[in-house]
Structures are given as structure tokens and as C-alpha cells.
């Protein structure tokens, strides 16, 4: 998929007691590796649509796995999209991707399983080409020490999303200028063959408003990276 997303640049590390402090990818990986020495940790990686969550999550897992093979894996929140048939029945198809279009209870149950797992756990993955979730598409094995969960609304203060915050050991927010988000989102939907009019509807009418909601209504994260 075409994108102008780049891996985050290094930033000065601030007082470790201050929330939402800027951090570089390598420093973040080192912190997660240390925290995962004694027990598995769950990491919330949040950001607006088009912020580069998948790119950063995979880069972070790659660094952790380079140091200790099999230590980290990525679990996308998007696996809990309601199916289009459900959205059609609820009149929500036009706002697919908004907070109310996800199975939050199912996600919470999975996070609880992952947090205390003594056996492998199968997780769903959203297939954007097919526009549906594939159940059991990824396996989190018992050797995984760091589960990186990436998604828009993991820190949202709105119930039932607000129940998820306590399940994470570490949280990270990606900060991206709105114009960069717009370029990335337009490129994403061009890649899937949408017309200019339809792209404008999705980006301006759904994606960017959802991104504004993420910024305005999410609890502070432990760390921030800029992309």
C-alpha cells in the first residue's frame, strides 16, 4: 500500500515521571524489553486513522524480536470490526471505523486472555482487501513476552472503551499533523480504487473526525512518538 509513513525520529527523553513524554523507537523498545523480563506485558499503541500504527507496531516488534526471537507480536484492534452485515442492520455502515462499529466486549475478553495466557491464543485480523475480519488469523504463543495492541480507541475515555485502559501495562500515542494524516488517508483509499468523491467523503466525513476524537477524548499515554 502506498504511504509516506516513516519510522519515528529520535527525540529527547524527558523526565521519566512525566506522562506522554517524547521517546525514540530504540529507547521505547529497550524499556519494553526490560519490563517484559518477569512477565508478559500488553502495550497499547494508539493514534488517529492514518497515523502509522501498524508500521510502528511492526517496527517495534522487529526490534524486540531481533534481540530475542519470538519475544514480541502485534495484535491489531481492527480484528474486532463488526461485519458489514451487522453495520447495515444497525445503520452504521457509513461510519465504519467509528468507536460504535467495534465489538469492544470481544476485544476486552481477548485482552484478558492475553494478559494471563498460559496457552496459545488465536486472534482475529482485519483484511482490508476483503473488508472483513478473519477469525483465528494470528496465533500468540506462550513464549511471547510483549503483546503490542494497535488501534485508534484503546485509550478512549468513553465507556465501554474506558474499561480497557487498566488491562495495559504500557501505553504509547503517535502524534501526526492533520495534513500528513489527510495525505496518507487519501493515498490509502486511492490504493483501494475509490473515486475522488468517495475518498473525500471517507476522509473528511469519517476518518479525520475519528482522528480528532482520538486526540480529544483519549486518556494520556505513557509515551509519545512523532511520525
Helices and strands as residue ranges (DSSP letters): E 21-22, H 25-35, E 41-46, H 53-67, E 72-76, G 77-80, H 84-90, G 93-95, G 99-101, H 104-115, E 121-127, E 132-140, E 146-151, G 161-163, G 165-167, E 170-175, H 178-191, H 196-202, I 203-207, H 208-217, E 223-226
